[in-house]
Amino acid sequence: LIDHLSFHYATRKGQWVINELSLEVDSGTVCALVGASGAGKTTLFDLLLRFYDPQKGGVFLDSVPIEQIDPMALRAQIGLVSQKPALFTGTIRDNIAYGSGEVTQDAIINAAKAAYAHDFIENLPDAYDTLLGEHGVGLSGGQQQRIAIARAVLKNPKILLLDEATSALDAESEHQVQKALNELMKGRTTLVIAHRLATVLHADKIAVLNKGRIEAVGTHAELITSNALYERLASLQFNE
């Protein structure tokens, strides 16, 4: 539950990036956040992860204010897959296991299979022992994303934050990554930042953000006929 949340950056006092924003996301459902650049979508994710604390309002996880939860314990319950995966110099095994503590090779392989990554990993020169360069150098964009998804699968989070992980991929890579994301989302509470509306047509709920506020909430079918901003975004994208 996000309740009357308001936030501005310290260097921009009075310029609210999030302004009196309230949103309820039911457990196990998918909620998409859409809106123009600068609407506050990424900042909202940063607040949910407690990279910042709001000046007003609050965020509640199972009725508990998140500021009462240890930040490490909070983030242990959240899996984040962003447009640019956070991969580091090291083996593929280490990159998948990062953040999950001591895990078995079988668990890593099962996570990779769930992320549709196992086959391409096995075809690499040293399979799971293949060394990656900084930021995943040596893998394609789609392969990097599937490694990041495998990491999230292994972590087994309660909540997923997806920052449109397919937006920079070609059609074939997008198809593979979207399949992996669909597996990852099963049974989890998921918030998706959606730059491309085609990826969230079947979300349980879509929240339209505009200048830090939620302008409308509904399904795609509801919003396309009731909200001018959503209708304009949809018209531009689907006409293209």
N, C-alpha and C positions, 0 to 999 in steps of 0.2 A: 504494500500500500504506500503510495506517495501522496502526502497530505500537505497541500498549500506550500509547496516547496518554492523558495526564492533564493537566488544566488547571483552574486557578481564577483568578478575577480578583484583582487586587492588593488590593482593598478587602475581599475575602472569603477570606482565607487559610484553608485547611483545608476550605473548602466546595467540593468538586470539582464543577465543571459538566460536565466530561468525565472519566471515571474508568476507566482501564485499557481503553480502547476500541481494538479491533483489527478491521480490515476490509480485505479485498482486493477491488478492482474491476478486472476485466479490461478491457483496451483495447477500445474500440468497443462496450461494453455499457452498459446502463442500470441503475443502482442507485438504488432509492428509499429514503429515510429517513422512517420514520413513528414517531409517538409523541405523547404528550400535550404540551401547552404546558409549556415548562421542561425538556424531556427532554435538551436540548443540541444540537438540530439546527442552529440558526442559528449557535451558537458554533463548531460543527464547521466550517461554511463559512468563518467568520472565520479559523480556524486554517489552513485549506487555502490561503487567500489571504495568509497571513502578516500579517494585521492584528495578531495576537498570536502569540507563541511559547509552546509548551507548557512546563510544568515537568518533565514526564517523557515518555518515548517520542518517537516521530517520525513524520513523513510522508515517503514516498518517491515520487518520480516517475521511472519507468523506472529503479528501483534507486538513484537519486541522492537523498540527503536534501535536502529543499527549502530548508533553511537554507544549503546550499552553492550555491544558485541565487540570482542577483541578483533582489531582489524585483520590479523592473520587468520582467525577463525572464520570471520566473515568471508574473506577472499577464498578460503578453502572450500566454501560452498558454492562459489561462482566460477564458471568456465567462460573465458573470453576468447572469441575467434574474430580477429580484426582483418582489415583489408591487407595489412602488411604483417605477416606472422613474425613473432619474436623468436627467431631461430639464431643459434649461436655456433661458434666454432667448436666442433666436437663430432662424435659419431651420431648417426641417426638414432641409435638406441638411446643415447644420453638425451637427445632432444625430445624424444617421445616421453621418456621417464621424468623429465624435469618437472618438479613440483609435486611429485607423487611419492617421494621417499623411496624406501627399498621396495622394489617390485621384481617379479620374476620375468624371465625371458618369455615364458608362455603368455603372461599378462600383456606384455608389450606387443607380441605378435597378434594376439586376439584384438587388441585395440587398433592395430594397423589394419587388420582385416575389416573391422567395422568401419574404418575410414576409407576403405577401398585403396589402401596404400601398400598392402603386403606384396602384391604382384610386382609392382615397379621396384620396390625395395629389393626383392629377391633377385631381380635382374641387374642390379648394380654390382660393380666389381667385388665389393666386400659385404654385400647385403646390409645387415643391420650395423656392421662395423665400419661402413663407409663413412669417411670423414667429410663433413660439410665445411665450407668456408663461412665467414661471417655473414649473417643475414641469409643463410641458406644457399650461398653461392654454390653452384653445381647442380641445382635442381630447377625445374621449370616453376613458374608461378603456381600452376595447379598442383604440382607435387609438394611444394612448400605448404600450401594450404592444407593438404591432406595429412601432412606430418603434424601440423598444428591441431587439426581435428582429432587425430589419433591421441595426441597429448590430452585433449579435453575428454575423450572417451575414457582414457586410463584414470584420469582424475575423478571421474564419475560425479560431477557436480550436481547440486540440487537445482541451480539456476544457470541458464545460459544467456550470455550477452553476445549477439552476433552483429558485428559492424560490417554489414554487406560484404561477406567474404568472397563473393563471386564477381564483384563489379569490374575487376581489372583483367578478367580471364577471357580466353577465346571460347567459342561455343562448346568444343569437345571437353576442355578442362572444366568449364562451368558445369556441364552435365555430370561429370564424375564428382566434383566437389559438392554439388547440390544433393546427389544421392547420399554422400557421406553425411551431410548436414541433416538430411531427413532421418537417418538412423540415429544420429546424436540427439535430436530433439525429442525423440519418443519418450513420453512419460516425464518430461522435464518442463519446468516453467521457463519460457523463452521470450526474451525481448530482442527484437530485430530492428536495427537501423536499416531502413530500406531506401536506397537511392533509385533502385529499379523496381517499380511497382509490380512487375510481372512475377517477382520472386515471393510476393506476399499476398497474392490474390486469395489464398485460402487460409489466411491467418484468422484466428478466432476473433481478434479485435484489431482494428487499426486506429491509431491516435494521430491526428493531424496537428503538427506543431507549427506555430507561426509566431516569430519574435518572442520565444520563450514561454509561450502560453499554449495550452491545448485548445484548439479551435473547434474540433469535433472528434467524436469517437463513434465507430461503427464498423460494419463489414464493408468490403469493397462495393458490393451491390447497393448498400445503403448510402455510402458516401458519394458514390458517383452521381447520385440524383439529388443529394441534399447539401453538399458542401462545394462552394465555388472553387476554393483553392485546390481541393483534391480533384475535382473534375478537370481543372486546367492542367494539373500535373499529369493526369491520366491521358488527357487528350494529346498533350505534347509527346508523351512517350509512346503511346500505342499508335499514333499516326505515323511516327517515325518508323 
